[in-house]
């Protein structure tokens, strides 16, 4: 007797593909988030270095224009850092959304896989039952035959 095919096999294949796609989307979002976080950290480190440099050479600055130049630079850097923080927060939200989509896709696939496994177990039980009935029938026929 040939094995019974799983009626939802195409759906299971689709769910596996969706899980793979969601996984790739999550990895891309995670990499984007990590990249933006590293850029933010670099910017913050650069501002710290510049702040220390400014503090060390503050007494050496002779004109107000030089001080204003530092102040403008700090203001611009603060704006860039604020923008990068917003970008990191946005990418964090995207990454979390992708994680939830991946979890949902995994759950959907696991449901179908467990259904397929239950279907296989049911088929094996049915096959074993038919085989027992067949063997019982053979033994009954042998007992009823005159020897």
C-alpha positions in Angstrom: 0.0 0.0 0.0 1.4 3.4 -1.0 2.0 6.0 1.6 -0.8 8.6 1.8 0.3 12.1 0.8 -0.2 15.0 3.2 -3.0 17.1 1.7 -1.5 20.4 3.0 2.0 19.7 1.7 2.0 22.7 -0.6 0.9 24.9 2.2 3.7 23.6 4.4 6.2 24.3 1.6 4.8 27.8 1.4 5.1 28.3 5.2 8.7 27.1 5.1 9.5 29.6 2.4 7.7 32.3 4.3 9.8 31.5 7.4 13.0 31.6 5.4 12.0 35.0 3.9 11.0 36.4 7.3 14.3 35.1 8.7 16.2 36.9 6.0 14.2 40.1 6.6 15.0 39.9 10.3 18.7 39.4 9.7 18.8 42.4 7.4 16.9 44.5 9.9 19.3 43.3 12.7 22.4 44.2 10.6 20.9 47.6 9.8 20.3 48.2 13.5 23.8 47.1 14.4 25.4 49.3 11.7 23.4 52.4 12.8 24.3 51.7 16.5 28.0 51.5 15.6 27.7 54.8 13.7 26.0 56.4 16.6 28.7 55.1 19.0 31.4 56.5 16.7 29.7 59.9 16.6 29.4 60.0 20.4 33.0 58.9 20.8 34.1 61.7 18.3 32.2 64.3 20.4 33.8 63.1 23.6 37.3 63.4 22.1 36.5 66.8 20.7 35.1 67.9 24.1 38.3 66.8 25.8 40.3 68.5 23.2 38.3 71.7 23.6 38.7 71.6 27.4 42.5 71.1 27.0 43.0 73.9 24.6 40.3 76.3 25.8 42.8 78.6 27.4 44.8 78.7 24.1 41.9 79.8 22.0 42.5 83.4 21.3 39.4 84.7 19.4 35.7 84.4 19.8 35.5 83.1 16.2 37.5 80.0 17.2 35.2 79.4 20.2 32.2 80.0 18.0 33.6 77.5 15.5 33.8 74.8 18.3 30.3 75.7 19.5 28.8 75.5 16.0 30.6 72.2 15.5 29.2 70.8 18.8 25.7 72.0 17.8 26.0 70.3 14.5 27.3 67.1 16.1 24.5 67.1 18.7 22.0 67.4 15.8 23.6 64.5 14.0 23.6 62.4 17.1 20.0 63.2 17.8 19.1 62.1 14.2 21.2 58.9 14.5 19.4 58.1 17.8 16.1 58.5 16.2 17.3 56.3 13.3 18.4 53.6 15.7 15.1 53.8 17.6 13.2 53.4 14.3 15.4 50.5 13.2 14.9 48.9 16.6 11.1 49.1 16.0 11.6 47.6 12.5 13.8 44.8 13.9 11.2 44.0 16.6 8.4 43.9 13.9 10.6 41.6 11.8 11.2 39.4 14.9 7.5 39.1 15.6 6.8 38.3 11.9 9.5 35.6 12.1 8.0 34.1 15.2 4.6 34.0 13.7 5.9 32.4 10.5 7.8 29.8 12.6 4.6 29.1 14.6 2.5 28.6 11.5 5.1 26.2 10.0 5.3 24.2 13.3 1.6 23.8 13.4 1.6 22.3 9.9 4.6 20.1 10.6 2.9 18.7 13.7 -0.3 18.2 11.7 1.7 16.3 9.1 3.3 14.2 11.8 -0.1 13.4 13.3 -1.3 12.4 9.8 1.7 10.1 9.5 1.0 8.5 12.9 -2.6 8.1 12.0 -1.8 6.4 8.7 0.6 4.0 10.4 -2.0 3.1 13.0 -4.5 2.5 10.2 -2.1 0.4 8.3 -1.2 -1.6 11.3 -4.9 -2.2 12.1 -5.6 -3.4 8.5 -2.6 -5.7 8.7 -3.8 -7.2 12.0 -7.3 -7.7 10.5 -5.7 -9.4 7.5 -3.6 -11.7 9.7 -6.5 -12.4 11.9 -8.6 -13.4 8.8 -5.8 -15.6 7.6 -5.5 -17.4 10.9 -9.3 -17.8 11.1 -9.3 -19.3 7.6 -6.5 -21.7 8.5 -8.3 -22.9 11.7 -11.5 -23.5 9.8 -9.8 -25.6 7.1 -10.0 -29.3 7.8 -6.5 -30.8 8.3 
